[in-house]
């Protein structure tokens, strides 16, 4: 049973003017996160995951603009929040763990200075108290010799330590929501496991809401309560983690699942599944299903207009005009052979 949402997003759209046209990389995204819940946003590169997160954080590039029916954080409307209000919220009530900590951390300042600045921006606190809080968080995230790390610059730390510092910085002011954008992409498998275990432990101890942006379905399986699948800037499927991984309803989600080797079933030399074709252009309005050119089930009605996101029971939603029970189970194999 989900509790009251910490974050609610309704109808989020992002537009970027380009020469002679308008790029629309995010198209009407709805998203909600409750206390203690992990929502994984998945999809291939370019589907709009990171831009959705940046829009929620008020950090879109200067050229981009967004519109939204509603963005609320614990009931506070943020749709028309001023830049000053966003600066008050970021790092305090909502925080973000960026994909590459080496570019997110300031290379000109020591770790301790950057952590102290965050605390003193949002709290009336002395430099000594800020140092003690920083040491507490560095210990919490498992960084050895935290006193030494406070005096170091980002380039003096390993990738795993930099990512732990980013997590500690996100936790400094005890936010209600953390957005983690590909937090383990640049790390080796062992460090990935440590970082994910750390995020689970922190969430268990603090009850924060977590949006996990990733394309790694293995990470999703071990972390998420719900999954939001994005394709071509749109949400194409929403549901509980176990439901989507065991019985995907959208053809795109099916294609993602078919591309993953299954331990004990996929043999050496077997061909992995794949999704033929390329993603749709993100320019202008969409007048048909965005997945139609890559879908093995596509029929004429898929091209007659945009397909809405529809509820299909058990808390699941899917953007597809063809019911799962009417699909040909051999369609993917024929599409692969034709490609």
N, C-alpha and C positions, 0 to 999 in steps of 0.2 A: 504493500500500500504506500503510494507516494505521498509525502507531506506537502505542505504549502511551498510553491516554487520560490527560490531565491531570485532567479532570473527568468523573465519571460520576454521573448522576442516574437513579434508578429509582423509578417510581410516585409522583411528586410530586403532592400534592393540597393545595389551599388552600381553606379554609372561612372565611366571614365571617358571624357571626350577624346576622340582620336581624329586624325585628319579625315574630314568629310563624313564622320559617323560617330556613333556612341557605342562604346564597349560596355556590355552588361554582364560582368562576371559573377554577380550574385543576383538571383531572381526570386524574390518573394519567399525568403527563408523564414520558417517558424522554428523556434527552439525554446525549450524550457529546462531548467535544472532545479532540483529540490535539494534541501539540506542533506548532506551525507551521500548524495547520489553522484555516480560517475556516468557522464554521457559521452560516448565516443562519437566523434564526427569523422567518417571515413570516406575515402574516394581517391581516385588517381590524381596525380599532380595537375593543377590547373582547374580543378572542379569548383574552387571558390571557398575551400575550408579556411585558409589563413585570412583571406579578405573578410570573411564573416567574423572571425575573431577580432581582427583589427577594427572593424566597424563597431562591434560591441564595446571595445575598449576606448573608442573615440580616437583612434590612432591611424586613420586612413591617410594615404598620401595626399598631399595638397591638391593634386589635380582631380582626385576622386570625390564624389559626393554620394551621400546615401539618403534614402527616404525609408520611412518605417511607420507602419500603423501604430506600433507600440513597442517600447523597450522599457521595462521596469526592473528595478533592483530592490527587492524587499518592499514592493509597493510604491517606490519613488519613481516617477516618470522621468526618463532620461532622453526622450526623443528630441527635445529642444534644449537640452542642458547646455549651459554656457561653457566656454573653455575653462573658466575659473573653477566651475563645479566639477568638471572632468578631472582637473588636476588634484582636487580634493579627494576624489573617489579612487583614482588610480594609485595603487600601492597601499591603500588603506582598506577599503571595503571590497575591492576587486583587484586582483593582481594577475600578472601573466608571466609564464616561464617560456622564454623564446627558444626557437629552434637552435640557434647558434649562439652560445653564451660568449664566445670570443668577440662577436660584433655587438652583442647586447651590453656587455660590460664596458665601461669607459677605460681605455688603455692608459690614460694619463693619470688616473687616480688609484690609490691603494684600495684594497678590498674594504678595509675598515672605514675609510673615508666615505666610500659609496654607501655602505650600510648605515653609517651615522647620518648621512644626509637624508636618507629615506625616513628614518625615525624622527629627526628633528623637523622635517617637513610636515609631518602629520601629528606629532605628539609634543607636548611641552616637556622636554626631557633634557637633562644635562649631558655633556659629552661623556662623562664617566658612566652614567646610567645607560647611555646608548652603546657604549663599548661592552658593558656587561650583558646587555640584551643580545648584541651581535655574537658574543662568545657563546651564549646559551644556545642560539639557533645553529651556529656552526657545529657545536657538539651534537645537537639534536639530529642533524643531517649526516652525522658520522664522519666529519672531517677531522683527521688527526692533527695534533699540535695547532689548535685554533688560534692561540695567541700569535704564533708565527705567521699564520695565513693573513691575519688582519693587516700586517705590515707589508704584504706582498702585492705586486701588480698582477693583473689577470694573466699576462703572458708567462708568468712564473709558475702557474698551476697547470696540471694536466687537464685534459678534456673532461674527465669524470669529476674532478674537483671543481672545475668551473661550473659544471651543471649543478653540483650540490650547492655551490655558493648562490646560484640563481634561485634555487628552491628556498634556501634560507632567507634570501632577500624578499621573496614573495610572501614569506610567512611572518616577516618582522612585525607587522601591524595587525596580525590575526584577522585576515580578510574572511569574508563570507563565501567568496567564490574565487577559484583559481582557474585560469585558462592555460593549459599546457600544450604548446604548439610543437609537435614532433620532438618531445623532450629527450629522446634517446637515439635520434637518427645518426649522429656522428660518433656514437660510442660503440665499443666492441660488445659482444654478447654478454660477457660476464658483468660489465659495468651497467649494461642495459637492465639486467635482472635486478641489480642492486638499487638502481634508481627507481624502478617500478615498485619494488618492495617498499622502499622508503616512502613513496607517494601513498601507497595503500595504508601504511602504518600511520602516517600523518593524518590522513582522512579519517581513519578509525578513531584517533585520539581527539581530533578537533571537530569533526562533523562538517567540514567545509564541503561545498559543492565543487565538483571538478568537471571541466570540459576538457576532454583529451582528444586532440586533433592528431590523426595518424593515418597512414595507409597500410599499416602492419596489422593484419587481422589476428596474428598470434598474440600481439600485445592486447588487442581488444578483448580476446577471449578470456584473458587473465585479469582484466581490470574493470570492464564496463558493466553497468547495470542495464543501460539502454544504448542502442545504436541509432545514429542518424546517418543514412547513406546519401551522399551528394554526387550528382553527376551533371556536368554542364551548367553549374551555377544553381541547380535546383535540388531540393530534397526529393529523393525518389522513393525512399522507404524509411520507416521509423518503427521500432519495436524493441521488445526485451532482447537482451544479448543472446540468450540461449535460443529463443525463437528464431531470430534472424539467421544465426549460424547453422542451426539444424534444418530450417525450412525457409530459405529465402523466397520472397514473393516477386520481387522485381527482376526482370531478365538481367539487368546490369549486376545486381547483387549475386545472381546465379553465376554469371560469368566470373566475378571475382572469386567466388568459392571454388569454381572448377579449376582455377589457375593455381590452387594451393596443393602441394603434394601431401598425401594422407599417409601418416606412418602406418606401416603394416599392409597397406594396399597399393601404394605407388611403388612400382618396381624400377630398378635401374634400367635405363633405356626407354622407359615409357615416355610418351609425349605428354607434356602438361597442357591443360586447357588454356585457351587464350580468347580474347575478344577482338575479332577482326575490325579493321577500319580505324577511323580517327574520331576525336571528339568534335562536336559541332562547333561552328563559328559562334562566337559570343557577341556578335555585332547585331544590333537591331532587335526587333520583336521576334518572338518564336511563334510560328503559326502551326506547328505540328509537334508530335512527340520528339524530344531531343535525342532519344536513343534509337529512332526508327531505322537509321542507316546501318546500325550494327546489331540489330535485334533479330534473332532467328525466328521469332514468332510474329513479326510485323505483318499486318494486314492493311487493307485500304483505309479502314476507319482510323488508323493511327495517324494518317496524314491530313485529316479533315479539320484539325484544330488542336490547340494546346490541351494536354491531358491534366485534369486536376488531381491533387493529392486526396485520396479518399480513404475513409476509415473502413477497415475490413474485420473488425472485432478483435477482442483480446488486447486492446491497446495498440493495435498495429494500423499503420497507414501505408498506402502504396500508390505510386503514380503510374498506373498501367491500365490500359483499356481491355486487356485480355485476361480473364480469370485463370488462375493457376490450373484449375481442373480441365480447362479446354486447350492446354498446350501440348504439343507433340513432344514426347520425351526424347525423340531422336533428332530434333531440330538442330541442337548444338553440334552434333556429329556431322550432319550434312553441311552446316555452315563452315565448319572447320575444313572439311574435304574440298569445298568450293573455293576456299581461300588458299 
